[in-house]
Amino acid sequence: MDRETLAARLREILPADAVVDDEEALRPFAGDALTAYRRMPRVVALPSRVEQVQAILKLCAAEGVPVVARGAGTGLSGGALPDEAGVLLVLARMNRILDIDPVARTARLEPGVRNLAISEAAAPHGLYYAPDPSSQIACSIGGNVAENSGGVHCLKYGLTVHNLLGVKFLTADGELLEIGGSALDAPGLDLLAAITGSEGLLGVIVEVTVRLLPVPAATRVLMAAFADIEDAGNAVGEIISQGIVPAGMEMMDRLAIEAAEDFVAAGYPRDAAAILLCEVDGTADEAEEELARVAELLRNCGATSIRVARDDAERARLWAGRKAAFPAVGRIAPDYYCMDGTIPRRHLARVLIEIERVAQTFGLAVANVFHAGDGNLHPLILYDANAEGELERAEACGARILELCVEVGGTITGEHGVGVEKIDQMCSQFGAVELERFHGLKAAFDPEGRLNPGKAVPTLARCAELGGMHVHGGKLPHPELERF
């Protein structure tokens, strides 16, 4: 279906200003925060009600039009990269907080509600929503569910999947399904974890119910500086091994420290090889006791200095540098490529040293800033897209880092998703049988492959082409999987 006809059909469902088909107006929707990849959608639809989303999906099903769902566009893996023949379904206008239940400690939300807005709405009740991605001021809860986002506090309070109670979503054919709910248990198969992190391949999320937590009575933050990044990495494992689970534990290396300090003046020591930010919470006595234990462990692990935030303002300033690390690094290089891999904590020091070696091999600089407590790495590979071959070198460097994560028993993603960015590295982590199962799950929900095509799970033929796995003697067991 050509653009003009598709736009006209969509305007039968949506107000005129909720359909974008002018080429210049389409450009802002050509990609997400993985700016190296851009692709113009055929048409953008901006529904504001579930019924409109349902009608759009039914239209696209009848006409065989691909659909890519998008939230706020803050994703870092190209998961919201449009399909040139399809509809980009932007859910940002579905941004109502439907209900806050302070007794049950739950919130019911439309998918376009900003992450931070949930905690702001719950604050008068002494509650908050724990998962807090660095983009929480802009990212939407629907996108958080699609990518299973984490954040600074995921070490103690878990990822999105651990704070999610229920989801309503529409299938590719427009059928409304509900899984989970605000009750302790729900009838039928437990598919909530399958939908969480499914990256828009299985359905379009139209409502989310999340768990809210009481705001801790006391929160304390300390910053420890280290002269050696290996000492900082080892300190993380030592804290966890002693049975201490901080609310958050983040690490930044020297390049990230300097960039953040120039950007927000958080008070970071510029001469440190690495810093650890550690937050503890609980009752006032619990927080003080845990803070003292952490400080002692860090000194024993070689911390050259330890600074405890004196008040909420200083605490906010210390976290501001970490929260702004990505844009801060963006000021010191024309471009950066943000990776996302997860490793067992015991290998943290070893992997950080190896990342530095890999970066030198490719002739690129890397700034490391990440969720140290759960081993979720975010190496930021600096490059210049205008310099011939640098993007390709950055991607090759990133691929090697992800393969390193798999080699030590980790995964190729922790919270950013696979999208188009890491689809080839799926072949490094999974075998043919596992990929078959992924395709089987996709086919059960979306047999025609119309939702977010070409993302997240590679075809078996692609993996065989890359040489990353053995595919049943080189033959595809199910050739029909190739259409995905």
Backbone hydrogen bonds, N-H to C=O, Kabsch-Sander energy under -0.5 kcal/mol:
donor,donor_aa,acceptor,acceptor_aa,energy
6,L,2,D,-2.5
7,A,3,R,-2.7
8,A,4,E,-2.0
9,R,5,T,-2.3
10,L,6,L,-2.2
11,R,7,A,-1.9
12,E,8,A,-0.5
12,E,9,R,-0.8
13,I,10,L,-1.6
14,L,10,L,-2.5
18,A,15,P,-1.8
19,V,16,A,-1.3
20,V,44,V,-2.7
21,D,19,V,-0.5
26,L,22,D,-1.6
27,R,23,E,-0.7
27,R,24,E,-0.8
29,F,26,L,-1.8
30,A,27,R,-2.0
33,A,75,G,-1.6
35,T,33,A,-1.5
37,Y,34,L,-1.7
39,R,30,A,-3.1
42,R,83,D,-0.9
42,R,86,G,-1.3
43,V,86,G,-1.4
44,V,20,V,-2.4
45,A,88,L,-2.5
46,L,18,A,-2.7
53,V,49,R,-1.7
54,Q,50,V,-2.6
55,A,51,E,-2.1
56,I,52,Q,-2.3
57,L,53,V,-2.4
58,K,54,Q,-2.1
59,L,55,A,-2.2
60,C,56,I,-2.6
61,A,57,L,-2.4
62,A,58,K,-2.2
63,E,59,L,-1.8
64,G,60,C,-0.9
65,V,60,C,-2.5
67,V,450,R,-2.6
68,V,87,V,-2.4
70,R,89,L,-2.6
81,L,78,G,-1.4
84,E,82,P,-0.5
86,G,83,D,-1.9
87,V,66,P,-2.5
88,L,43,V,-2.6
89,L,68,V,-2.9
89,L,87,V,-0.8
90,V,45,A,-2.6
90,V,88,L,-1.0
91,L,70,R,-2.7
91,L,89,L,-0.6
94,M,91,L,-1.6
95,N,93,R,-1.5
98,L,96,R,-0.8
98,L,108,R,-1.5
99,D,108,R,-1.8
101,D,106,T,-2.8
105,R,101,D,-1.5
106,T,101,D,-1.7
107,A,210,V,-1.9
108,R,99,D,-2.9
109,L,208,V,-3.2
110,E,96,R,-2.3
112,G,94,M,-3.0
113,V,110,E,-1.5
115,N,139,C,-2.7
116,L,136,Q,-2.2
118,I,114,R,-0.9
118,I,115,N,-1.0
119,S,115,N,-0.9
120,E,116,L,-2.0
121,A,117,A,-2.1
122,A,118,I,-1.9
123,A,119,S,-1.5
125,H,122,A,-1.8
126,G,123,A,-2.4
127,L,122,A,-1.7
128,Y,213,L,-2.1
130,A,128,Y,-0.5
136,Q,133,P,-2.1
138,A,135,S,-2.6
139,C,135,S,-3.2
141,I,113,V,-2.6
142,G,111,P,-2.7
144,N,140,S,-2.2
145,V,141,I,-2.3
146,A,142,G,-2.3
147,E,143,G,-2.0
148,N,144,N,-1.1
149,S,144,N,-2.0
152,V,132,D,-1.2
154,C,151,G,-1.6
155,L,152,V,-0.6
156,K,247,A,-0.8
157,Y,153,H,-2.2
158,G,154,C,-1.6
160,T,149,S,-2.0
162,H,159,L,-0.9
163,N,159,L,-0.6
163,N,160,T,-1.8
164,L,160,T,-0.5
165,L,209,T,-3.0
166,G,209,T,-1.8
167,V,179,I,-2.5
168,K,207,E,-2.5
169,F,177,L,-2.4
170,L,204,V,-2.5
171,T,175,E,-2.3
172,A,445,F,-0.6
174,G,171,T,-1.9
177,L,169,F,-3.0
177,L,175,E,-0.5
179,I,167,V,-2.6
181,G,165,L,-2.5
191,L,189,L,-1.4
195,I,191,L,-2.0
196,T,192,L,-2.2
197,G,145,V,-2.8
198,S,195,I,-2.0
199,E,146,A,-2.5
201,L,198,S,-1.9
204,V,170,L,-2.7
205,I,203,G,-0.6
206,V,168,K,-2.9
207,E,168,K,-1.6
208,V,109,L,-2.7
209,T,166,G,-2.8
210,V,107,A,-2.5
211,R,163,N,-2.9
212,L,105,R,-2.9
213,L,128,Y,-2.9
215,V,126,G,-2.7
218,A,282,G,-2.1
220,R,280,V,-2.6
222,L,278,C,-2.4
223,M,307,R,-2.9
224,A,276,L,-2.6
225,A,305,S,-2.5
226,F,274,A,-2.5
227,A,302,G,-0.5
232,A,228,D,-1.5
233,G,229,I,-2.2
234,N,230,E,-2.3
235,A,231,D,-1.9
236,V,232,A,-1.2
237,G,233,G,-1.1
238,E,234,N,-1.8
239,I,235,A,-2.1
240,I,236,V,-1.9
241,S,237,G,-2.3
242,Q,238,E,-1.0
242,Q,239,I,-0.6
243,G,240,I,-2.0
244,I,239,I,-1.5
245,V,243,G,-0.5
247,A,279,E,-1.9
248,G,279,E,-1.4
250,E,277,L,-2.4
251,M,370,F,-2.2
252,M,275,I,-1.9
253,D,368,N,-2.3
254,R,273,A,-1.4
257,I,253,D,-2.8
258,E,254,R,-2.7
259,A,255,L,-2.0
260,A,256,A,-2.7
261,E,257,I,-2.7
262,D,258,E,-2.1
263,F,259,A,-1.5
264,V,260,A,-2.9
265,A,260,A,-0.6
265,A,261,E,-1.4
270,R,268,Y,-0.6
272,A,269,P,-1.3
273,A,226,F,-2.3
274,A,226,F,-1.5
275,I,252,M,-2.3
276,L,224,A,-2.5
277,L,250,E,-2.8
278,C,222,L,-2.6
278,C,276,L,-0.5
279,E,248,G,-2.8
280,V,220,R,-2.7
282,G,218,A,-1.7
287,A,283,T,-2.8
288,E,284,A,-2.0
289,E,285,D,-2.4
290,E,286,E,-2.6
291,L,287,A,-2.3
292,A,288,E,-2.1
293,R,289,E,-1.9
294,V,290,E,-2.6
295,A,291,L,-2.5
296,E,292,A,-2.1
297,L,293,R,-2.2
298,L,294,V,-2.5
299,R,295,A,-2.1
300,N,296,E,-2.2
301,C,297,L,-1.3
302,G,299,R,-1.6
303,A,298,L,-2.4
304,T,225,A,-2.4
305,S,225,A,-1.0
307,R,223,M,-2.8
309,A,221,V,-2.7
315,R,311,D,-2.3
316,A,312,D,-2.7
317,R,313,A,-1.9
318,L,314,E,-2.3
319,W,315,R,-2.0
320,A,316,A,-1.9
321,G,317,R,-1.2
322,R,318,L,-0.9
323,K,319,W,-3.0
324,A,320,A,-1.9
325,A,322,R,-1.5
328,A,324,A,-2.3
329,V,325,A,-2.5
330,G,326,F,-1.7
331,R,328,A,-1.4
332,I,329,V,-1.6
335,D,383,Y,-1.8
337,Y,381,I,-2.6
338,C,336,Y,-0.6
339,M,337,Y,-0.7
339,M,379,P,-2.8
341,G,377,L,-1.3
342,T,411,T,-1.9
343,I,375,G,-2.3
347,H,344,P,-2.0
348,L,345,R,-2.0
351,V,347,H,-2.7
352,L,348,L,-2.4
353,I,349,A,-1.9
354,E,350,R,-2.0
355,I,351,V,-2.7
356,E,352,L,-1.7
357,R,353,I,-1.6
358,V,354,E,-2.8
359,A,355,I,-2.7
360,Q,356,E,-1.9
361,T,357,R,-2.0
362,F,358,V,-1.7
363,G,359,A,-0.5
363,G,360,Q,-0.8
364,L,359,A,-2.5
365,A,382,L,-0.5
367,A,380,L,-2.4
368,N,366,V,-0.5
369,V,367,A,-0.5
369,V,378,H,-0.9
370,F,251,M,-2.3
371,H,376,N,-1.7
372,A,249,M,-0.5
372,A,370,F,-1.4
373,G,249,M,-2.0
374,D,371,H,-0.6
375,G,372,A,-1.2
376,N,371,H,-1.9
377,L,341,G,-3.1
377,L,375,G,-0.9
380,L,367,A,-3.2
381,I,337,Y,-2.7
381,I,379,P,-0.7
382,L,365,A,-2.7
382,L,380,L,-0.6
383,Y,335,D,-2.4
387,A,384,D,-1.8
388,E,386,N,-0.5
390,E,387,A,-2.0
391,L,387,A,-0.5
393,R,389,G,-1.9
394,A,390,E,-2.7
395,E,391,L,-2.6
396,A,392,E,-2.2
397,C,393,R,-2.5
398,G,394,A,-2.5
399,A,395,E,-2.4
400,R,396,A,-2.0
401,I,397,C,-1.9
402,L,398,G,-2.2
403,E,399,A,-2.2
404,L,400,R,-2.0
405,C,401,I,-1.9
406,V,402,L,-2.0
407,E,403,E,-2.3
408,V,404,L,-1.5
409,G,406,V,-1.8
410,G,405,C,-2.9
411,T,342,T,-2.4
420,V,77,S,-1.7
421,E,77,S,-2.1
422,K,418,V,-2.3
426,M,422,K,-1.0
427,C,424,D,-1.3
428,S,425,Q,-0.8
429,Q,425,Q,-1.4
430,F,426,M,-2.5
432,A,470,H,-0.5
435,L,431,G,-2.3
436,E,432,A,-2.3
437,R,433,V,-1.8
438,F,434,E,-2.0
439,H,435,L,-2.5
440,G,436,E,-2.4
441,L,437,R,-2.4
442,K,438,F,-2.3
443,A,439,H,-2.5
444,A,440,G,-1.7
445,F,441,L,-1.4
446,D,442,K,-3.2
449,G,446,D,-1.9
452,N,67,V,-3.1
452,N,450,R,-0.6
454,G,484,F,-0.9
455,K,452,N,-0.9
456,A,419,G,-2.7
457,V,455,K,-3.0
463,C,459,T,-1.6
464,A,460,L,-2.2
465,E,461,A,-2.3
466,L,462,R,-2.0
467,G,463,C,-1.1
468,G,463,C,-1.5
469,M,463,C,-0.6
471,V,469,M,-0.6
472,H,470,H,-0.9
474,G,471,V,-1.2
475,K,471,V,-0.6
475,K,472,H,-1.3
481,L,478,H,-2.2
482,E,479,P,-2.0
483,R,480,E,-1.3
484,F,481,L,-1.7
